[in-house]
Amino acid sequence: MELFSMVGNLAACLTTISFLPQAIKTIKSKDTRQLSLPMYVLFVAGVALWIVYGLYVNSMPIIVGNVITLLLAGSILVVKIKSTFSAKRS
Amino acid sequence: MELFSMVGNLAACLTTISFLPQAIKTIKSKDTRQLSLPMYVLFVAGVALWIVYGLYVNSMPIIVGNVITLLLAGSILVVKIKSTFSAKRS
């Protein structure tokens, strides 16, 4: 594999797995007050479009990386939405 | 512009600007307890490598998008590191 491909793959791995510690922290604590709702809405929408783009250009790394990111960032978004609604109700 | 290029550009815009509301929230509140330090360390490192990759393949959209993301996510990381150290000291 060429050096620039390795750099690209490492970059993709890091930005994808970075959401794992945040997802674990958020799911455990259920405390999302300092997490920005607009950030996770925009980010999850963007990642979903990256998957559509990956399907268009038939790129498995784009599809796989973004499906993993979608699951991680999506789980954070779900906890954020739940806690936002329950805070408004109480 | 072809449809798949538009989808890719929109995806890149969304995932880039998504960090703006989080950066504003974090810089204003200085409260980063629910933000994961490993997430921002891994993410900023990954984004920095994306810039290196963009320079290798000479792709201005990859470079510009990731420089903006680096500034936004980097500013969140700086606030997180500062608050982590000041919390340990007190």
Backbone of each chain as ProteinMPNN parsed JSONL, in Angstrom:
{"seq_chain_A": "MELFSMVGNLAACLTTISFLPQAIKTIKSKDTRQLSLPMYVLFVAGVALWIVYGLYVNSMPIIVGNVITLLLAGSILVVKIKSTFSAKRS", "coords_chain_A": {"N_chain_A": [[0.843, -1.2, 0.0], [0.495, 2.249, -0.804], [2.156, 5.125, 0.7], [0.504, 7.425, 1.016], [-2.027, 6.324, 0.887], [-2.02, 4.786, 3.186], [-1.874, 6.822, 5.095], [-4.344, 8.072, 4.635], [-6.109, 5.94, 5.267], [-5.476, 5.568, 7.979], [-6.225, 8.061, 8.98], [-9.001, 7.934, 8.477], [-9.694, 5.772, 10.129], [-9.08, 6.838, 12.687], [-10.811, 9.132, 12.902], [-13.205, 7.804, 12.785], [-13.242, 5.855, 14.942], [-13.013, 7.611, 17.032], [-15.463, 8.445, 18.018], [-16.283, 6.392, 19.634], [-15.328, 6.375, 22.468], [-16.764, 8.66, 23.334], [-19.409, 7.862, 22.901], [-19.611, 5.678, 24.69], [-19.171, 7.002, 27.144], [-21.375, 8.759, 27.161], [-23.624, 7.049, 26.984], [-23.307, 5.616, 29.329], [-23.386, 7.624, 31.393], [-25.644, 9.096, 30.794], [-25.806, 11.782, 30.838], [-26.101, 14.627, 29.086], [-25.863, 17.324, 28.934], [-23.773, 19.108, 28.218], [-23.381, 18.434, 25.62], [-23.86, 19.353, 22.256], [-26.959, 19.628, 20.733], [-27.609, 20.579, 18.039], [-25.082, 20.037, 16.856], [-24.927, 17.184, 16.806], [-27.187, 16.53, 15.301], [-26.637, 17.744, 12.785], [-24.193, 16.444, 12.243], [-24.832, 13.668, 12.178], [-26.658, 13.697, 10.062], [-24.921, 14.502, 8.021], [-23.111, 12.34, 7.978], [-24.841, 10.292, 7.21], [-25.361, 11.148, 4.597], [-22.778, 10.844, 3.577], [-22.695, 8.057, 3.457], [-24.604, 7.592, 1.459], [-23.23, 8.839, -0.637], [-20.973, 7.162, -0.726], [-22.206, 4.808, -1.589], [-23.02, 5.597, -4.156], [-20.483, 6.072, -5.425], [-19.473, 3.646, -5.087], [-17.683, 2.866, -2.994], [-16.263, 0.907, -0.708], [-14.67, 1.428, 1.703], [-15.566, 4.054, 2.399], [-18.29, 3.585, 2.81], [-18.326, 1.585, 4.893], [-16.809, 2.821, 6.985], [-18.404, 5.075, 7.5], [-20.846, 3.938, 8.197], [-20.217, 2.741, 10.648], [-19.506, 5.087, 12.073], [-21.99, 6.353, 11.962], [-23.579, 4.667, 13.566], [-22.317, 5.021, 16.073], [-22.282, 7.893, 16.524], [-24.977, 8.288, 16.121], [-26.108, 6.864, 18.271], [-25.316, 8.488, 20.373], [-26.756, 10.792, 19.701], [-29.393, 9.846, 20.013], [-29.526, 9.416, 22.819], [-29.112, 12.062, 23.614], [-31.383, 13.375, 22.506], [-33.456, 12.04, 23.897], [-32.828, 12.809, 26.574], [-33.092, 15.558, 26.368], [-35.824, 15.868, 25.837], [-36.966, 14.671, 28.128], [-36.032, 16.399, 30.061], [-37.386, 18.718, 29.413], [-39.969, 17.97, 29.958], [-40.028, 17.582, 32.678]], "CA_chain_A": [[0.0, 0.0, 0.0], [1.3, 3.466, -0.85], [2.159, 5.883, 1.958], [-0.643, 8.327, 1.158], [-3.199, 5.492, 1.181], [-1.93, 4.43, 4.603], [-2.234, 8.026, 5.866], [-5.798, 8.227, 4.478], [-6.783, 4.886, 6.029], [-5.28, 5.855, 9.405], [-7.085, 9.228, 9.26], [-10.392, 7.458, 8.502], [-9.861, 4.948, 11.346], [-9.075, 7.698, 13.879], [-12.033, 9.951, 12.998], [-14.34, 6.892, 13.009], [-13.266, 5.276, 16.302], [-13.022, 8.676, 18.047], [-16.793, 8.578, 18.614], [-16.546, 5.287, 20.565], [-15.272, 6.781, 23.886], [-17.86, 9.599, 23.65], [-20.654, 7.078, 22.961], [-19.583, 4.917, 25.949], [-19.339, 7.979, 28.236], [-22.728, 9.323, 27.12], [-24.595, 5.983, 27.278], [-23.148, 5.289, 30.759], [-23.777, 8.718, 32.305], [-26.922, 9.664, 30.323], [-25.742, 13.226, 31.027], [-25.731, 15.162, 27.763], [-26.087, 18.776, 28.951], [-22.73, 19.856, 27.49], [-23.32, 18.027, 24.206], [-24.682, 20.233, 21.427], [-27.95, 18.929, 19.896], [-27.392, 20.88, 16.607], [-23.897, 19.342, 16.349], [-25.175, 15.772, 16.499], [-28.169, 16.465, 14.202], [-25.907, 18.047, 11.545], [-23.161, 15.439, 12.008], [-25.467, 12.404, 11.775], [-27.19, 13.92, 8.706], [-23.769, 14.505, 7.123], [-22.575, 10.978, 7.875], [-25.819, 9.54, 6.399], [-25.107, 11.525, 3.197], [-21.508, 10.193, 3.187], [-23.014, 6.671, 3.087], [-25.238, 7.684, 0.132], [-22.13, 9.135, -1.566], [-20.18, 5.932, -0.814], [-22.961, 3.861, -2.428], [-22.92, 6.131, -5.53], [-19.155, 5.886, -6.013], [-19.156, 2.238, -4.841], [-16.456, 2.807, -2.197], [-16.516, 0.16, 0.528], [-14.145, 2.104, 2.903], [-16.445, 5.188, 2.755], [-19.537, 3.021, 3.328], [-18.101, 0.907, 6.186], [-16.397, 3.813, 7.984], [-19.508, 5.965, 7.873], [-21.886, 3.154, 8.885], [-19.756, 2.64, 12.048], [-19.653, 6.426, 12.658], [-23.433, 6.614, 12.102], [-24.058, 3.915, 14.734], [-21.766, 5.627, 17.287], [-22.803, 9.263, 16.691], [-26.431, 8.144, 16.206], [-26.477, 6.455, 19.629], [-25.158, 9.698, 21.204], [-27.888, 11.664, 19.348], [-30.614, 9.285, 20.616], [-29.479, 9.731, 24.255], [-29.263, 13.519, 23.718], [-32.789, 13.718, 22.241], [-34.244, 11.524, 25.03], [-32.612, 13.603, 27.79], [-33.625, 16.901, 26.101], [-37.279, 15.806, 25.975], [-37.349, 14.377, 29.516], [-35.737, 17.613, 30.836], [-38.458, 19.684, 29.128], [-41.209, 17.478, 30.545], [-39.994, 17.673, 34.143]], "C_chain_A": [[0.878, 1.25, 0.0], [1.148, 4.264, 0.446], [0.912, 6.74, 2.108], [-1.936, 7.557, 1.415], [-3.219, 5.094, 2.651], [-2.341, 5.613, 5.483], [-3.748, 8.231, 5.821], [-6.563, 7.202, 5.298], [-6.674, 5.125, 7.538], [-6.165, 7.03, 9.833], [-8.537, 8.787, 9.409], [-10.665, 6.64, 9.764], [-9.977, 5.831, 12.586], [-10.362, 8.494, 14.015], [-13.266, 9.064, 13.222], [-14.379, 6.404, 14.455], [-13.317, 6.346, 17.393], [-14.388, 8.785, 18.735], [-17.11, 7.461, 19.615], [-16.447, 5.713, 22.04], [-16.385, 7.76, 24.276], [-19.183, 8.848, 23.785], [-20.731, 6.302, 24.276], [-19.876, 5.842, 27.132], [-20.79, 8.459, 28.323], [-23.781, 8.277, 27.502], [-24.533, 5.614, 28.762], [-23.751, 6.366, 31.658], [-25.176, 9.241, 32.017], [-26.959, 11.191, 30.491], [-25.223, 13.865, 29.742], [-25.825, 16.685, 27.736], [-25.044, 19.565, 28.171], [-22.569, 19.425, 26.034], [-24.301, 18.881, 23.412], [-25.63, 19.405, 20.556], [-27.76, 19.259, 18.407], [-26.164, 20.171, 16.035], [-24.25, 17.928, 15.924], [-26.226, 15.587, 15.403], [-27.453, 16.67, 12.865], [-24.914, 16.93, 11.213], [-23.757, 14.123, 11.514], [-26.057, 12.534, 10.364], [-26.062, 13.867, 7.675], [-23.207, 13.108, 6.893], [-23.517, 10.099, 7.037], [-25.62, 9.856, 4.911], [-23.79, 10.944, 2.689], [-21.753, 8.745, 2.771], [-23.66, 6.635, 1.708], [-24.168, 7.909, -0.943], [-21.272, 7.888, -1.809], [-20.857, 4.881, -1.686], [-22.9, 4.277, -3.9], [-21.583, 5.763, -6.174], [-18.624, 4.473, -5.74], [-17.837, 2.075, -4.073], [-16.739, 2.151, -0.849], [-15.926, 0.857, 1.756], [-15.034, 3.266, 3.362], [-17.725, 4.65, 3.398], [-19.323, 2.457, 4.74], [-17.756, 1.91, 7.29], [-17.568, 4.654, 8.466], [-20.68, 5.226, 8.517], [-21.515, 3.018, 10.376], [-19.935, 3.99, 12.76], [-21.118, 6.745, 12.911], [-23.989, 5.909, 13.345], [-23.602, 4.588, 16.033], [-22.364, 7.013, 17.542], [-24.325, 9.228, 16.827], [-26.879, 7.752, 17.608], [-26.343, 7.638, 20.597], [-26.354, 10.626, 20.97], [-29.18, 11.173, 20.004], [-30.665, 9.609, 22.114], [-29.717, 11.227, 24.47], [-30.729, 13.932, 23.534], [-33.669, 13.263, 23.403], [-34.094, 12.419, 26.255], [-33.134, 15.029, 27.608], [-35.136, 16.903, 26.33], [-37.68, 15.563, 27.422], [-37.068, 15.588, 30.413], [-36.84, 18.647, 30.646], [-39.756, 19.292, 29.819], [-41.235, 17.681, 32.06], [-39.952, 19.132, 34.604]], "O_chain_A": [[1.881, 1.311, 0.711], [0.174, 4.114, 1.184], [0.319, 6.791, 3.185], [-2.841, 8.065, 2.079], [-4.273, 5.064, 3.287], [-3.051, 5.45, 6.475], [-4.367, 8.527, 6.843], [-7.549, 7.54, 5.952], [-7.633, 4.919, 8.281], [-6.775, 7.004, 10.902], [-9.227, 9.203, 10.34], [-11.713, 6.78, 10.394], [-10.846, 5.619, 13.431], [-10.953, 8.543, 15.094], [-14.26, 9.52, 13.787], [-15.405, 6.517, 15.125], [-13.625, 6.041, 18.546], [-14.465, 9.173, 19.901], [-18.084, 7.557, 20.361], [-17.375, 5.45, 22.804], [-16.894, 7.712, 25.396], [-19.985, 9.151, 24.669], [-21.784, 6.264, 24.913], [-20.696, 5.535, 27.997], [-21.361, 8.553, 29.409], [-24.714, 8.572, 28.249], [-25.559, 5.334, 29.383], [-24.526, 6.068, 32.567], [-25.829, 9.777, 32.913], [-28.004, 11.816, 30.312], [-24.069, 13.674, 29.357], [-25.863, 17.286, 26.662], [-25.368, 20.568, 27.535], [-21.74, 19.966, 25.303], [-25.432, 19.104, 23.842], [-25.189, 18.589, 19.747], [-27.746, 18.346, 17.581], [-26.176, 19.746, 14.879], [-23.919, 17.51, 14.815], [-26.176, 14.609, 14.657], [-27.627, 15.887, 11.932], [-24.798, 16.516, 10.06], [-23.26, 13.529, 10.556], [-25.971, 11.602, 9.564], [-26.208, 13.276, 6.605], [-22.871, 12.737, 5.768], [-23.062, 9.265, 6.254], [-25.696, 8.965, 4.066], [-23.68, 10.589, 1.516], [-21.108, 8.247, 1.848], [-23.333, 5.783, 0.882], [-24.181, 7.278, -2.0], [-20.892, 7.594, -2.942], [-20.195, 4.154, -2.426], [-22.749, 3.434, -4.784], [-21.528, 5.231, -7.282], [-17.496, 4.137, -6.102], [-16.988, 1.263, -4.44], [-17.363, 2.744, 0.031], [-16.597, 0.895, 2.788], [-15.241, 3.453, 4.562], [-18.192, 5.184, 4.404], [-20.05, 2.81, 5.669], [-18.324, 1.868, 8.381], [-17.718, 4.917, 9.659], [-21.429, 5.815, 9.296], [-22.369, 3.158, 11.251], [-20.437, 4.051, 13.882], [-21.463, 7.332, 13.937], [-24.779, 6.491, 14.088], [-24.38, 4.717, 16.978], [-22.884, 7.284, 18.625], [-24.904, 10.034, 17.556], [-27.902, 8.237, 18.092], [-27.143, 7.784, 21.522], [-26.904, 11.183, 21.92], [-29.973, 11.977, 20.493], [-31.704, 10.023, 22.628], [-30.434, 11.619, 25.391], [-31.255, 14.735, 24.305], [-34.536, 14.014, 23.851], [-35.082, 12.759, 26.906], [-33.573, 15.651, 28.575], [-35.671, 17.827, 26.943], [-38.631, 16.176, 27.907], [-37.765, 15.798, 31.406], [-37.195, 19.366, 31.58], [-40.545, 20.149, 30.217], [-42.287, 17.915, 32.655], [-39.92, 19.399, 35.805]]}, "seq_chain_B": "MELFSMVGNLAACLTTISFLPQAIKTIKSKDTRQLSLPMYVLFVAGVALWIVYGLYVNSMPIIVGNVITLLLAGSILVVKIKSTFSAKRS", "coords_chain_B": {"N_chain_B": [[-22.75, 20.317, -11.977], [-22.444, 16.927, -11.008], [-24.951, 14.731, -9.569], [-23.988, 12.988, -7.547], [-21.649, 14.257, -6.781], [-22.667, 16.579, -5.674], [-24.025, 15.486, -3.482], [-21.834, 14.474, -2.042], [-20.418, 16.872, -1.528], [-22.318, 18.242, 0.028], [-22.484, 16.48, 2.195], [-19.859, 16.732, 3.207], [-19.878, 19.456, 3.919], [-21.857, 19.447, 5.955], [-20.768, 17.675, 7.953], [-18.523, 19.123, 8.57], [-19.397, 21.77, 9.411], [-20.874, 20.993, 11.58], [-19.413, 20.955, 13.932], [-19.314, 23.572, 14.744], [-21.594, 24.62, 16.343], [-21.093, 23.083, 18.689], [-18.538, 23.956, 19.409], [-19.034, 26.684, 19.966], [-20.849, 26.435, 22.115], [-19.204, 25.101, 23.993], [-17.002, 26.858, 24.342], [-18.326, 29.067, 25.348], [-19.569, 28.08, 27.748], [-17.537, 26.804, 29.083], [-17.731, 24.395, 30.286], [-16.936, 21.137, 30.289], [-17.371, 18.607, 31.151], [-18.971, 16.452, 30.253], [-17.884, 15.969, 27.843], [-15.845, 13.815, 25.931], [-12.469, 13.314, 26.508], [-10.62, 11.439, 25.212], [-12.072, 11.133, 22.792], [-11.838, 13.68, 21.509], [-9.064, 13.933, 21.297], [-8.379, 11.746, 19.615], [-9.993, 12.396, 17.413], [-9.087, 14.959, 16.562], [-6.436, 14.3, 15.928], [-6.935, 12.519, 13.821], [-8.198, 14.244, 11.971], [-6.094, 15.99, 11.443], [-4.403, 14.218, 10.105], [-6.024, 13.76, 7.879], [-5.694, 16.203, 6.599], [-2.996, 16.058, 5.893], [-3.213, 13.9, 4.122], [-4.887, 15.118, 2.201], [-3.109, 17.042, 1.213], [-1.196, 15.363, 0.058], [-2.732, 14.11, -2.026], [-3.467, 16.336, -3.289], [-5.984, 17.668, -2.965], [-8.132, 20.214, -2.787], [-10.777, 20.534, -1.568], [-10.707, 18.537, 0.485], [-8.549, 19.469, 2.022], [-9.36, 22.144, 2.782], [-11.873, 21.701, 4.079], [-11.056, 20.052, 6.21], [-9.208, 21.668, 7.53], [-10.871, 23.675, 8.551], [-12.489, 22.054, 10.205], [-10.479, 21.169, 11.93], [-9.782, 23.534, 13.276], [-12.18, 24.078, 14.643], [-12.799, 21.655, 16.136], [-10.364, 21.462, 17.395], [-10.346, 23.754, 19.02], [-12.305, 23.043, 20.853], [-11.01, 20.865, 22.028], [-8.834, 22.173, 23.246], [-10.123, 23.709, 25.243], [-11.22, 21.584, 26.704], [-8.874, 20.228, 27.608], [-7.692, 22.262, 29.166], [-9.69, 22.574, 31.156], [-9.703, 20.05, 32.273], [-7.143, 19.865, 33.415], [-7.227, 22.024, 35.237], [-9.23, 21.129, 36.907], [-8.04, 18.936, 38.063], [-6.06, 20.153, 39.493], [-7.377, 21.642, 41.4]], "CA_chain_B": [[-22.175, 19.338, -11.051], [-23.228, 15.701, -10.961], [-25.708, 14.551, -8.329], [-23.193, 12.363, -6.47], [-20.705, 15.264, -6.286], [-23.447, 17.466, -4.805], [-24.261, 14.742, -2.232], [-20.545, 14.447, -1.338], [-20.121, 18.219, -1.03], [-23.259, 18.541, 1.118], [-22.04, 15.646, 3.317], [-18.642, 17.345, 3.756], [-20.276, 20.712, 4.577], [-22.586, 19.146, 7.196], [-19.897, 17.122, 8.991], [-17.575, 20.18, 8.95], [-20.013, 22.851, 10.211], [-21.521, 20.45, 12.784], [-18.615, 21.238, 15.135], [-19.444, 24.989, 15.122], [-22.425, 24.819, 17.55], [-20.441, 22.495, 19.87], [-17.422, 24.84, 19.783], [-19.63, 27.882, 20.586], [-21.392, 26.013, 23.422], [-18.109, 24.744, 24.902], [-16.209, 28.054, 24.639], [-19.169, 29.928, 26.205], [-19.855, 27.518, 29.083], [-16.282, 26.247, 29.63], [-18.065, 23.151, 30.99], [-16.615, 20.064, 29.326], [-17.364, 17.332, 31.881], [-19.565, 15.348, 29.482], [-17.147, 15.746, 26.583], [-14.822, 12.779, 26.094], [-11.115, 13.722, 26.109], [-10.094, 10.552, 24.145], [-12.733, 11.413, 21.517], [-11.293, 14.859, 20.835], [-7.656, 13.663, 20.961], [-8.374, 10.876, 18.428], [-10.627, 13.081, 16.289], [-8.187, 16.019, 16.078], [-5.309, 13.614, 15.275], [-7.447, 12.015, 12.546], [-8.435, 15.37, 11.058], [-4.757, 16.465, 11.033], [-3.93, 13.268, 9.077], [-6.803, 14.024, 6.662], [-5.066, 17.355, 5.925], [-1.774, 15.51, 5.261], [-3.698, 13.119, 2.972], [-5.35, 16.097, 1.206], [-1.922, 17.636, 0.596], [-0.631, 14.305, -0.798], [-3.532, 13.889, -3.24], [-3.704, 17.677, -3.844], [-7.424, 17.905, -3.021], [-8.462, 21.426, -2.034], [-11.924, 20.342, -0.665], [-10.289, 17.777, 1.673], [-7.688, 20.343, 2.826], [-10.134, 23.263, 3.355], [-12.857, 21.159, 5.027], [-10.42, 19.53, 7.419], [-8.593, 22.779, 8.272], [-11.975, 24.281, 9.322], [-12.836, 21.096, 11.271], [-9.375, 21.159, 12.903], [-9.89, 24.742, 14.101], [-13.355, 23.962, 15.513], [-12.616, 20.551, 17.089], [-9.159, 21.802, 18.156], [-10.688, 24.73, 20.063], [-13.015, 22.267, 21.887], [-9.979, 20.075, 22.712], [-8.052, 23.071, 24.11], [-10.955, 24.011, 26.425], [-11.311, 20.336, 27.464], [-7.587, 19.978, 28.276], [-7.551, 23.286, 30.218], [-10.603, 22.323, 32.281], [-9.277, 18.793, 32.9], [-5.976, 20.156, 34.252], [-7.6, 22.901, 36.36], [-10.032, 20.308, 37.825], [-7.097, 18.071, 38.794], [-5.254, 20.992, 40.378], [-8.203, 22.162, 42.508]], "C_chain_B": [[-23.063, 18.086, -11.009], [-23.861, 15.507, -9.588], [-24.826, 13.983, -7.21], [-22.145, 13.323, -5.914], [-21.416, 16.216, -5.331], [-23.691, 16.797, -3.447], [-22.98, 14.723, -1.391], [-20.19, 15.801, -0.747], [-21.016, 18.586, 0.149], [-22.866, 17.758, 2.38], [-20.837, 16.282, 4.006], [-18.973, 18.635, 4.507], [-20.925, 20.421, 5.931], [-21.657, 18.641, 8.297], [-18.851, 18.155, 9.448], [-18.236, 21.202, 9.867], [-20.657, 22.331, 11.495], [-20.741, 20.792, 14.054], [-18.717, 22.69, 15.599], [-20.344, 25.17, 16.352], [-21.816, 24.226, 18.817], [-19.303, 23.382, 20.355], [-17.959, 26.082, 20.498], [-20.109, 27.546, 22.003], [-20.275, 25.793, 24.443], [-17.294, 25.966, 25.314], [-16.993, 28.977, 25.579], [-19.256, 29.38, 27.626], [-18.587, 27.094, 29.819], [-16.516, 24.934, 30.384], [-17.909, 21.992, 30.011], [-16.691, 18.692, 29.982], [-17.928, 16.169, 31.071], [-18.89, 15.129, 28.125], [-16.013, 14.768, 26.846], [-13.46, 13.278, 25.594], [-10.536, 12.794, 25.038], [-10.758, 10.811, 22.797], [-12.045, 12.564, 20.798], [-9.814, 14.698, 20.482], [-7.592, 12.843, 19.662], [-8.909, 11.617, 17.21], [-9.705, 14.145, 15.687], [-6.971, 15.401, 15.373], [-5.732, 13.104, 13.896], [-7.636, 13.112, 11.518], [-7.1, 15.936, 10.551], [-4.189, 15.543, 9.946], [-4.72, 13.414, 7.773], [-6.202, 15.19, 5.874], [-3.8, 16.895, 5.199], [-2.161, 14.731, 3.997], [-4.148, 14.049, 1.839], [-4.197, 16.764, 0.473], [-1.261, 16.643, -0.367], [-1.389, 14.207, -2.115], [-3.951, 15.211, -3.874], [-5.206, 17.965, -4.012], [-7.808, 19.08, -2.124], [-9.687, 21.228, -1.125], [-11.557, 19.582, 0.615], [-9.471, 18.672, 2.602], [-8.532, 21.397, 3.555], [-11.11, 22.752, 4.427], [-12.211, 20.723, 6.323], [-9.673, 20.595, 8.216], [-9.665, 23.455, 9.137], [-12.354, 23.365, 10.498], [-11.759, 21.079, 12.351], [-9.457, 22.359, 13.838], [-11.029, 24.599, 15.115], [-13.148, 22.878, 16.584], [-11.388, 20.817, 17.971], [-9.457, 22.779, 19.286], [-11.444, 24.036, 21.201], [-11.998, 21.475, 22.712], [-9.171, 20.935, 23.679], [-8.832, 23.389, 25.389], [-11.042, 22.769, 27.327], [-10.027, 20.07, 28.253], [-7.394, 20.96, 29.433], [-8.419, 22.953, 31.42], [-10.242, 21.022, 32.997], [-8.114, 19.05, 33.855], [-6.353, 21.022, 35.448], [-8.444, 22.129, 37.373], [-9.127, 19.428, 38.677], [-6.316, 18.866, 39.837], [-6.071, 21.437, 41.605], [-8.663, 21.036, 43.444]], "O_chain_B": [[-24.289, 18.189, -10.979], [-23.385, 16.037, -8.584], [-24.901, 14.433, -6.067], [-21.781, 13.241, -4.74], [-20.857, 16.617, -4.31], [-23.584, 17.437, -2.4], [-23.027, 14.93, -0.179], [-19.721, 15.887, 0.388], [-20.558, 19.16, 1.137], [-22.907, 18.292, 3.488], [-20.79, 16.365, 5.234], [-18.435, 18.89, 5.584], [-20.597, 21.058, 6.932], [-21.73, 19.104, 9.436], [-18.351, 18.078, 10.57], [-17.735, 21.484, 10.955], [-20.957, 23.111, 12.399], [-21.328, 20.907, 15.13], [-18.275, 23.025, 16.698], [-19.923, 25.805, 17.318], [-21.986, 24.781, 19.902], [-19.113, 23.549, 21.559], [-17.408, 26.493, 21.519], [-19.818, 28.266, 22.959], [-20.367, 26.228, 25.591], [-16.932, 26.11, 26.482], [-16.423, 29.588, 26.482], [-19.047, 30.112, 28.593], [-18.574, 27.033, 31.049], [-15.61, 24.422, 31.042], [-18.65, 21.879, 29.034], [-16.151, 17.72, 29.454], [-17.443, 15.042, 31.172], [-19.264, 14.237, 27.363], [-15.308, 14.871, 27.85], [-13.306, 13.62, 24.422], [-10.006, 13.285, 24.041], [-10.098, 10.725, 21.762], [-11.705, 12.451, 19.62], [-9.352, 15.256, 19.487], [-6.859, 13.187, 18.734], [-8.365, 11.497, 16.112], [-9.554, 14.231, 14.468], [-6.524, 15.911, 14.346], [-4.989, 13.236, 12.924], [-7.287, 12.952, 10.348], [-6.982, 16.313, 9.385], [-3.574, 16.011, 8.988], [-4.171, 13.218, 6.688], [-6.195, 15.177, 4.643], [-3.551, 17.276, 4.056], [-1.535, 14.875, 2.947], [-3.839, 13.812, 0.671], [-4.278, 17.024, -0.727], [-0.823, 17.015, -1.456], [-0.787, 14.218, -3.188], [-4.688, 15.231, -4.86], [-5.642, 18.441, -5.06], [-7.814, 18.979, -0.897], [-9.66, 21.709, 0.008], [-12.027, 19.927, 1.699], [-9.661, 18.649, 3.818], [-8.443, 21.538, 4.775], [-11.171, 23.29, 5.533], [-12.735, 20.982, 7.406], [-9.512, 20.463, 9.429], [-9.42, 23.773, 10.301], [-12.518, 23.824, 11.629], [-12.067, 20.987, 13.539], [-9.232, 22.232, 15.041], [-10.878, 24.946, 16.286], [-13.299, 23.138, 17.778], [-11.369, 20.447, 19.145], [-8.899, 22.663, 20.377], [-11.263, 24.38, 22.369], [-12.099, 21.414, 23.938], [-8.854, 20.503, 24.788], [-8.275, 23.345, 26.486], [-10.952, 22.876, 28.55], [-10.086, 19.726, 29.434], [-6.993, 20.573, 30.531], [-7.967, 23.032, 32.562], [-10.453, 20.905, 34.204], [-8.091, 18.525, 34.967], [-5.863, 20.794, 36.554], [-8.394, 22.426, 38.566], [-9.397, 19.197, 39.856], [-5.957, 18.357, 40.898], [-5.53, 21.589, 42.701], [-9.363, 21.295, 44.424]]}, "name": "protein", "num_of_chains": 2, "seq": "MELFSMVGNLAACLTTISFLPQAIKTIKSKDTRQLSLPMYVLFVAGVALWIVYGLYVNSMPIIVGNVITLLLAGSILVVKIKSTFSAKRSMELFSMVGNLAACLTTISFLPQAIKTIKSKDTRQLSLPMYVLFVAGVALWIVYGLYVNSMPIIVGNVITLLLAGSILVVKIKSTFSAKRS"}
